[in-house]
């Protein structure tokens, strides 16, 4: 076993009310909107307290709706020095939107977060519901976004994204030869992917969604805790260097039983040598020092060019 270097971090998606509007089918339920309010207030405050306890900085991906609805809580996140990234406006599904709608949302939320962070533009994004549209990567590159946390080509190593991959869907009304074709890789980019992982996401097993046919919500936290530990243990055994990004939501991890799970998990991970708790942008900067984009890759626009183009002072 070589010397270990493990970059561990939390990505926190403040879905809150936005999640019920855009993904969880609770837009007509006072009860579900109330749950979103809990997430944006009590849930956020409890997670901030936990991060303070362990002297950690996290990456908070904040939908525009959550920023405008809970400005005081978001200001505390900013003022405590956590990273803030993009997460749509109302947790809308990018795949269901036109290019114009996607651009309008990105333009609005990019400018909003830049102003909120005192002129510091967001460097990363998470696609709502981890659904990435075919236009998304090039659109984000045009705004200088350096990394994404929505895709899953790997699970414990950062990598550079491609855009424009093409695949052929099965059409049973046509001869088989018309759809027996392999995936065609698209264009290399200089946008870093910090892998998303549904197995390291608190929401699917531990959030009850009334209108989701496979909703859970009451999975024993110790089962989830063991699953996350198993991922960490395997990576630690097999790799001298790896990243371990976890995705959580105040909607879920703001509840007592899940907070206690995180405390046990943090303390378990800290028993291992070589562990550093970092933000996702720190994972990105570390990766960029070691790996360069492929020759001819589409690169993110320079921040100063974006600021000039969007008239952001």
Backbone torsions as a table, in degrees:
resi	resn	phi	psi	omega
1	UNK	NA	125.5	178.6
2	UNK	-81.5	179.8	176.6
3	UNK	-66.6	132.8	-174.5
4	UNK	-92.5	144.5	171.1
5	UNK	-141.0	110.9	-172.2
6	UNK	-125.9	118.9	178.0
7	UNK	-99.6	114.1	-175.6
8	UNK	-114.9	141.9	178.5
9	UNK	-164.7	159.6	176.9
10	UNK	-104.0	134.1	165.0
11	UNK	-105.0	123.7	-176.0
12	UNK	-111.3	116.4	177.9
13	UNK	-97.4	114.4	179.2
14	UNK	-87.3	73.2	-179.0
15	UNK	-65.6	-48.3	173.8
16	UNK	47.6	-132.4	-179.4
17	UNK	-66.2	-35.0	-179.7
18	UNK	-57.3	-37.7	179.9
19	UNK	-62.0	-37.8	179.5
20	UNK	-73.7	-27.6	177.4
21	UNK	-75.7	-37.8	-170.1
22	UNK	-103.4	-23.4	-170.9
23	UNK	-137.0	-31.0	-167.0
24	UNK	-101.7	7.0	174.5
25	UNK	57.1	42.3	177.1
26	UNK	-116.3	17.8	-173.2
27	UNK	-65.8	-19.2	180.0
28	UNK	-106.0	11.9	-175.5
29	UNK	-114.3	115.3	174.7
30	UNK	-58.3	-36.1	-178.7
31	UNK	-64.7	-45.9	-179.6
32	UNK	-67.8	-38.8	177.0
33	UNK	-62.0	-36.5	176.8
34	UNK	-63.3	-39.2	176.7
35	UNK	-62.9	-37.4	176.4
36	UNK	-64.7	-35.4	178.3
37	UNK	-65.8	-41.1	175.3
38	UNK	-56.1	-45.8	-177.1
39	UNK	-60.5	-43.9	-175.9
40	UNK	-74.9	-13.3	-179.3
41	UNK	-116.0	-81.1	-175.6
42	UNK	-60.8	-44.8	-178.5
43	UNK	-61.0	-46.2	178.9
44	UNK	-61.7	-44.2	-176.7
45	UNK	-64.5	-38.4	179.8
46	UNK	-68.6	-40.0	178.6
47	UNK	-66.6	-39.2	176.8
48	UNK	-60.5	-40.4	178.5
49	UNK	-63.6	-40.3	179.0
50	UNK	-65.1	-43.7	179.4
51	UNK	-63.8	-36.7	175.9
52	UNK	-62.5	-41.4	-178.1
53	UNK	-58.0	-38.7	-177.0
54	UNK	-102.4	10.2	177.1
55	UNK	53.4	51.2	-175.9
56	UNK	-118.3	150.1	169.9
57	UNK	-111.3	136.3	-179.7
58	UNK	-116.1	174.3	173.9
59	UNK	-109.8	120.1	-177.2
60	UNK	-106.0	117.1	177.1
61	UNK	-96.5	115.6	-166.9
62	UNK	-117.1	112.7	172.6
63	UNK	-59.9	148.7	179.4
64	UNK	-56.3	-37.7	179.1
65	UNK	-61.4	-40.2	-179.9
66	UNK	-69.2	-38.1	178.6
67	UNK	-64.5	-42.6	-177.9
68	UNK	-77.2	-23.1	-179.8
69	UNK	-88.1	-32.3	-177.1
70	UNK	-125.9	59.9	-175.2
71	UNK	-64.7	-32.9	-178.2
72	UNK	-68.3	-44.6	179.4
73	UNK	-65.1	-40.8	179.4
74	UNK	-66.5	-32.8	177.8
75	UNK	-66.0	-35.0	177.1
76	UNK	-65.5	-42.4	177.0
77	UNK	-56.2	-49.5	-180.0
78	UNK	-61.2	-48.2	-172.9
79	UNK	-70.8	-19.7	175.9
80	UNK	-84.3	-2.1	174.3
81	UNK	88.8	15.1	175.9
82	UNK	-75.9	156.2	174.9
83	UNK	-77.3	145.5	177.6
84	UNK	-125.4	130.8	-179.1
85	UNK	-129.5	175.5	-176.0
86	UNK	-82.1	147.2	176.6
87	UNK	-154.5	44.1	179.7
88	UNK	72.0	-165.3	175.8
89	UNK	-109.1	-63.3	-179.4
90	UNK	-110.5	31.5	-178.3
91	UNK	57.2	35.1	179.9
92	UNK	-73.4	150.3	-178.3
93	UNK	-80.2	114.7	-178.8
94	UNK	-58.9	-31.8	-178.0
95	UNK	-65.1	-25.2	-178.0
96	UNK	-88.7	-1.5	-172.3
97	UNK	-107.7	156.3	173.0
98	UNK	-75.6	165.3	176.5
99	UNK	-60.1	-39.6	180.0
100	UNK	-62.7	-42.8	178.7
101	UNK	-64.5	-43.4	178.9
102	UNK	-60.7	-43.5	-179.1
103	UNK	-66.4	-40.9	-179.9
104	UNK	-62.1	-41.9	-180.0
105	UNK	-67.7	-44.8	179.3
106	UNK	-63.2	-43.9	-179.0
107	UNK	-60.2	-45.2	-177.6
108	UNK	-66.6	-48.5	-175.4
109	UNK	-73.9	-33.4	176.6
110	UNK	-61.6	-48.3	179.7
111	UNK	-65.0	-38.9	-179.5
112	UNK	-62.9	-48.7	-178.3
113	UNK	-67.7	-36.7	178.3
114	UNK	-62.2	-45.7	177.6
115	UNK	-64.7	-42.9	-178.8
116	UNK	-62.3	-35.6	-179.2
117	UNK	-93.2	27.2	173.1
118	UNK	58.6	43.9	175.9
119	UNK	89.7	-0.8	179.3
120	UNK	-92.3	110.5	-175.7
121	UNK	-73.1	152.9	176.1
122	UNK	-67.4	143.3	-179.7
123	UNK	-105.4	-13.5	-176.6
124	UNK	-136.0	164.9	-178.1
125	UNK	-145.7	153.7	169.4
126	UNK	-125.9	129.5	176.8
127	UNK	-73.6	131.7	175.4
128	UNK	-53.2	133.4	179.4
129	UNK	62.1	14.2	-178.7
130	UNK	54.0	38.4	174.7
131	UNK	-108.2	113.4	-175.8
132	UNK	-102.5	122.2	179.4
133	UNK	-74.4	163.6	-179.6
134	UNK	-66.8	-23.2	-178.7
135	UNK	-92.3	-11.3	-165.1
136	UNK	-59.4	-49.8	-172.0
137	UNK	-62.0	-46.9	179.4
138	UNK	-64.7	-36.2	178.6
139	UNK	-64.2	-45.4	179.8
140	UNK	-67.7	-35.9	176.5
141	UNK	-59.7	-36.7	-179.2
142	UNK	-67.5	-20.2	176.5
143	UNK	-99.4	9.6	176.1
144	UNK	77.0	14.9	-179.4
145	UNK	-70.5	129.6	-171.1
146	UNK	-93.9	-23.6	-178.5
147	UNK	-150.2	158.6	178.5
148	UNK	-125.9	155.4	176.4
149	UNK	-136.2	63.8	-174.8
150	UNK	-139.3	-14.1	-170.8
151	UNK	-110.6	169.9	-168.0
152	UNK	-141.5	39.5	176.2
153	UNK	-64.7	-28.1	176.2
154	UNK	-135.7	173.5	179.0
155	UNK	-127.0	-9.6	179.0
156	UNK	-143.0	12.8	177.1
157	UNK	-134.4	136.2	173.2
158	UNK	-69.7	159.7	178.0
159	UNK	-158.3	167.8	176.8
160	UNK	-90.1	135.2	-178.2
161	UNK	-73.8	155.7	163.8
162	UNK	-107.5	158.6	172.7
163	UNK	-128.1	144.2	176.0
164	UNK	86.9	20.7	172.6
165	UNK	-56.5	142.1	-179.0
166	UNK	-122.3	135.0	175.2
167	UNK	-139.2	159.3	-175.6
168	UNK	-108.7	122.0	178.4
169	UNK	-78.5	152.8	177.4
170	UNK	-71.5	132.2	175.3
171	UNK	-126.3	100.5	-175.0
172	UNK	-69.1	-8.7	177.4
173	UNK	-85.5	-7.2	-176.8
174	UNK	-116.1	159.5	175.9
175	UNK	-56.4	144.3	-176.7
176	UNK	-56.9	-33.3	-177.2
177	UNK	-62.4	-20.1	-178.6
178	UNK	-76.8	-21.3	179.9
179	UNK	-122.7	8.3	173.3
180	UNK	-86.7	77.9	-176.4
181	UNK	-138.6	140.5	179.9
182	UNK	-77.7	166.6	174.3
183	UNK	-63.2	139.4	177.0
184	UNK	-106.9	110.9	-179.0
185	UNK	-60.7	144.8	179.9
186	UNK	-92.5	-149.0	-174.7
187	UNK	-87.1	134.4	174.4
188	UNK	-68.0	148.1	176.7
189	UNK	-131.5	171.9	174.4
190	UNK	-100.8	19.5	178.1
191	UNK	-91.7	124.3	-176.0
192	UNK	-83.0	140.8	172.9
193	UNK	-106.1	122.8	166.8
194	UNK	-96.5	108.0	-164.5
195	UNK	-56.6	140.2	170.1
196	UNK	-89.3	151.8	-176.8
197	UNK	-149.9	110.9	-179.1
198	UNK	-60.4	-24.0	-179.4
199	UNK	-80.0	-14.5	176.5
200	UNK	-112.9	36.7	179.6
201	UNK	-122.3	128.9	-176.4
202	UNK	-73.0	-22.8	-167.7
203	UNK	-73.4	-48.1	-175.5
204	UNK	-56.0	-44.1	-178.6
205	UNK	-84.9	-19.2	-167.6
206	UNK	-124.3	13.9	175.6
207	UNK	-123.7	122.5	178.9
208	UNK	-81.1	124.6	177.7
209	UNK	-124.5	112.6	-171.1
210	UNK	-57.1	-37.1	-173.3
211	UNK	-98.9	10.3	176.3
212	UNK	-96.7	122.0	-175.0
213	UNK	-63.3	-24.1	-179.4
214	UNK	-112.1	26.3	-177.0
215	UNK	-63.6	140.3	174.2
216	UNK	-106.0	-112.7	176.8
217	UNK	108.0	-22.3	-178.5
218	UNK	-123.6	21.7	176.1
219	UNK	-64.3	133.9	-179.6
220	UNK	-58.6	126.4	-178.2
221	UNK	-59.3	-28.5	-179.4
222	UNK	-71.0	-25.9	172.8
223	UNK	-69.4	-42.5	177.6
224	UNK	-65.7	-43.5	179.2
225	UNK	-58.2	-43.6	179.8
226	UNK	-67.0	-38.0	177.5
227	UNK	-60.7	-44.4	-180.0
228	UNK	-67.7	-39.7	177.1
229	UNK	-63.6	-39.3	179.0
230	UNK	-61.6	-41.7	175.4
231	UNK	-58.9	-49.6	-177.8
232	UNK	-61.6	-44.4	-177.4
233	UNK	-62.8	-40.9	179.6
234	UNK	-64.6	-47.9	179.7
235	UNK	-60.2	-41.3	-177.4
236	UNK	-65.8	-35.3	178.0
237	UNK	-71.5	-37.4	-170.2
238	UNK	-94.5	-19.2	-173.3
239	UNK	-130.2	137.2	171.6
240	UNK	-78.3	-30.4	177.2
241	UNK	-131.1	131.6	175.6
242	UNK	-161.7	167.1	174.6
243	UNK	-111.6	153.8	-178.6
244	UNK	-136.5	77.3	179.3
245	UNK	-86.1	125.9	177.9
246	UNK	-108.9	144.0	-178.4
247	UNK	-113.0	122.6	-179.3
248	UNK	-133.4	165.7	-177.8
249	UNK	-134.9	136.0	175.3
250	UNK	-61.7	-20.6	174.9
251	UNK	-60.4	-29.8	-176.9
252	UNK	-112.1	-56.8	-173.2
253	UNK	-77.3	-0.2	172.7
254	UNK	-84.8	-1.5	180.0
255	UNK	-92.5	148.7	-171.4
256	UNK	-54.2	-46.6	-174.8
257	UNK	-65.3	-30.7	179.9
258	UNK	-81.7	-36.1	175.6
259	UNK	-58.8	-42.8	178.5
260	UNK	-65.0	-34.9	175.2
261	UNK	-60.9	-45.5	-179.3
262	UNK	-63.1	-39.5	179.1
263	UNK	-61.7	-43.5	177.9
264	UNK	-64.1	-40.4	-178.6
265	UNK	-65.9	-45.7	178.9
266	UNK	-58.3	-46.0	-177.9
267	UNK	-67.8	-32.7	175.8
268	UNK	-67.5	-47.7	-179.8
269	UNK	-60.5	-36.1	-178.0
270	UNK	-70.4	-9.5	175.5
271	UNK	-79.0	-6.3	-177.0
272	UNK	-97.3	141.7	178.3
273	UNK	-72.7	146.9	173.9
274	UNK	85.9	6.8	-177.2
275	UNK	-84.6	132.5	172.6
276	UNK	-127.6	132.4	176.0
277	UNK	-92.6	120.7	-172.4
278	UNK	-138.0	168.3	170.8
279	UNK	-83.6	168.0	-179.9
280	UNK	-68.2	-34.0	179.4
281	UNK	-68.1	-27.2	174.6
282	UNK	-70.1	-35.7	173.3
283	UNK	-61.2	-41.7	-179.5
284	UNK	-63.8	-48.6	-178.6
285	UNK	-61.3	-38.9	178.1
286	UNK	-63.9	-42.7	179.8
287	UNK	-64.6	-43.3	-178.0
288	UNK	-64.0	-27.8	177.1
289	UNK	-67.7	-27.3	-174.8
290	UNK	-101.9	-28.5	-174.3
291	UNK	-128.5	135.1	177.5
292	UNK	-106.4	152.1	177.1
293	UNK	-62.9	156.7	177.8
294	UNK	-62.7	152.3	178.4
295	UNK	-59.9	132.7	-180.0
296	UNK	82.8	6.0	-178.9
297	UNK	-66.9	148.9	173.9
298	UNK	-74.6	122.0	-174.0
299	UNK	-103.2	153.8	175.3
300	UNK	-62.7	144.4	175.5
301	UNK	-62.5	150.8	179.0
302	UNK	-71.6	139.4	-177.2
303	UNK	-53.8	-39.2	-178.3
304	UNK	-68.1	-32.9	177.6
305	UNK	-70.7	-37.8	177.5
306	UNK	-64.5	-45.1	-179.1
307	UNK	-60.5	-41.3	179.3
308	UNK	-67.7	-42.6	-179.1
309	UNK	-64.2	-38.9	-177.4
310	UNK	-92.8	0.8	-179.4
311	UNK	58.1	48.5	176.3
312	UNK	-104.1	119.3	-179.3
313	UNK	-92.8	NA	NA
